[in-house]
Amino acid sequence: MNAKIINGEAVFQGVITQIFNPLYQLITALAVVYFLFGVAKFIYDINNPEKKTDGKNHLLWGLFGLFIILSLGGILPFFISIFGGAFK
């Protein structure tokens, strides 16, 4: 029987590159779409104060989500470079 030795670091790196990176990109794209939806809703309902407020809320939460997602994308590589790890 041919037993294959599994390197734990290689498996972990594979999970990161095959699952988490595309998931991060998908969540970022969804946040951008949500933000742009808020922009469109705000512009479309500019004359209606109640609906305009709804558009502002979409803008605010979309921007907040983008800030969180992009901040994590910048902070994680910083910590990885400090502490090292399998993410290189």
Contact map, one row per residue, 1 for C-alpha under 8 A:
1110000000000000000000000000000000000000000000000000000000000000000000000000000000000000
1111000000000000000000000000000000000000000000000000000000000000000000000000000000000000
1111100000000000000000000000000000000000000000000000000000000000000000000000000000000000
0111110000000000000000000000000000000000000000000000000000000000000000000000000000000000
0011111000000000000000000000000000000000000000000000000000000000000000000000000000000000
0001111101100000000000000000000000000000000000000000000000000000000000000000000000000000
0000111111100000000000000000000000000000000000000000000000000000000000000000000000000000
0000011111110000000000000000000000000000000000000000000000000000000000000000000000000000
0000001111111000000000000000000000000000000000000000000000000000000000000000000000000100
0000011111111100000000000000000000000000000000000000000000000000000000000000000000000100
0000011111111110000000000000000000000000000000000000000000000000000000000000000000000000
0000000111111111000000000000000000000000000000000000000000000000000000000000000000000100
0000000011111111100000000000000000000000000000000000000000000000000000000000000000000110
0000000001111111111000000000000000000000000000000000000000000000000000000000000000000000
0000000000111111111100000000000000000000000000000000000000000000000000000000000000000000
0000000000011111111110000000000000000000000000000000000000000000000000000000000000000010
0000000000001111111111000000000000000000000000000000000000000000000000000000000000000000
0000000000000111111111000000000000000000000000000000000000000000000000000000000000000000
0000000000000111111111100000000000000000000000000000000000000000000000000000000000000000
0000000000000011111111110000000000000000000000000000000000000000000000000000000000000000
0000000000000001111111111000000000000000000000000000000000000000000000000000000000000000
0000000000000000111111111100000000000000000000000000000000000000000000000000000000000000
0000000000000000001111111110000000000000000000000000000000000000000000000000000000000000
0000000000000000000111111111000000000000000000000000000000000000000000000000000000000000
0000000000000000000011111111100000000000000000000000000000000000000000000000000000000000
0000000000000000000001111111110000000000000000000000000000000000000000000000000000000000
0000000000000000000000111111111000000000000000000000000000000000000010000000000000000000
0000000000000000000000011111111100000000000000000000000000000000010011000000000000000000
0000000000000000000000001111111110000000000000000000000000000000000000000000000000000000
0000000000000000000000000111111111000000000000000000000000000000000000000000000000000000
0000000000000000000000000011111111100000000000000000000000000110110000000000000000000000
0000000000000000000000000001111111110000000000000000000000000100010000000000000000000000
0000000000000000000000000000111111111000000000000000000000000000000000000000000000000000
0000000000000000000000000000011111111100000000000000000001100100000000000000000000000000
0000000000000000000000000000001111111110000000000000000001111110000000000000000000000000
0000000000000000000000000000000111111111000000000000000000100000000000000000000000000000
0000000000000000000000000000000011111111100000000000000001100000000000000000000000000000
0000000000000000000000000000000001111111110000000000001111100100000000000000000000000000
0000000000000000000000000000000000111111111000000000001101100000000000000000000000000000
0000000000000000000000000000000000011111111100000000001000000000000000000000000000000000
0000000000000000000000000000000000001111111110000011011000000000000000000000000000000000
0000000000000000000000000000000000000111111111000011111100000000000000000000000000000000
0000000000000000000000000000000000000011111111000001000000000000000000000000000000000000
0000000000000000000000000000000000000001111111000000000000000000000000000000000000000000
0000000000000000000000000000000000000000111111111011001000000000000000000000000000000000
0000000000000000000000000000000000000000011111111011000000000000000000000000000000000000
0000000000000000000000000000000000000000000011111001000000000000000000000000000000000000
0000000000000000000000000000000000000000000011111111000000000000000000000000000000000000
0000000000000000000000000000000000000000000011111111100000000000000000000000000000000000
0000000000000000000000000000000000000000000000011111110000000000000000000000000000000000
0000000000000000000000000000000000000000110011011111111000000000000000000000000000000000
0000000000000000000000000000000000000000111011111111111100000000000000000000000000000000
0000000000000000000000000000000000000000010000001111111110000000000000000000000000000000
0000000000000000000000000000000000000000110000000111111111000000000000000000000000000000
0000000000000000000000000000000000000111110010000011111111100000000000000000000000000000
0000000000000000000000000000000000000110010000000001111111110000000000000000000000000000
0000000000000000000000000000000000000100000000000000111111111000000000000000000000000000
0000000000000000000000000000000001101110000000000000011111111100000000000000000000000000
0000000000000000000000000000000001111110000000000000001111111110000000000000000000000000
0000000000000000000000000000000000100000000000000000000111111111000000000000000000000000
0000000000000000000000000000000000100000000000000000000011111111100000000000000000000000
0000000000000000000000000000001101100100000000000000000001111111110000000000000000000000
0000000000000000000000000000001000100000000000000000000000111111111000000000000000000000
0000000000000000000000000000000000000000000000000000000000011111111100000000000000000000
0000000000000000000000000000001000000000000000000000000000001111111110000000000000000000
0000000000000000000000000001001100000000000000000000000000000111111111000000000000000000
0000000000000000000000000000000000000000000000000000000000000011111111100000000000000000
0000000000000000000000000000000000000000000000000000000000000001111111110000000000000000
0000000000000000000000000011000000000000000000000000000000000000111111111000000000000000
0000000000000000000000000001000000000000000000000000000000000000011111111100000000000000
0000000000000000000000000000000000000000000000000000000000000000001111111110000000000000
0000000000000000000000000000000000000000000000000000000000000000000111111111000000000000
0000000000000000000000000000000000000000000000000000000000000000000011111111100000000000
0000000000000000000000000000000000000000000000000000000000000000000001111111110000000000
0000000000000000000000000000000000000000000000000000000000000000000000111111111000000000
0000000000000000000000000000000000000000000000000000000000000000000000011111111100000000
0000000000000000000000000000000000000000000000000000000000000000000000001111111110000000
0000000000000000000000000000000000000000000000000000000000000000000000000111111111000000
0000000000000000000000000000000000000000000000000000000000000000000000000011111111110000
0000000000000000000000000000000000000000000000000000000000000000000000000001111111111010
0000000000000000000000000000000000000000000000000000000000000000000000000000111111110000
0000000000000000000000000000000000000000000000000000000000000000000000000000011111110000
0000000000000000000000000000000000000000000000000000000000000000000000000000001111111000
0000000000000000000000000000000000000000000000000000000000000000000000000000001111111111
0000000000000000000000000000000000000000000000000000000000000000000000000000000100111111
0000000011011000000000000000000000000000000000000000000000000000000000000000000000011111
0000000000001001000000000000000000000000000000000000000000000000000000000000000100011111
0000000000000000000000000000000000000000000000000000000000000000000000000000000000011111
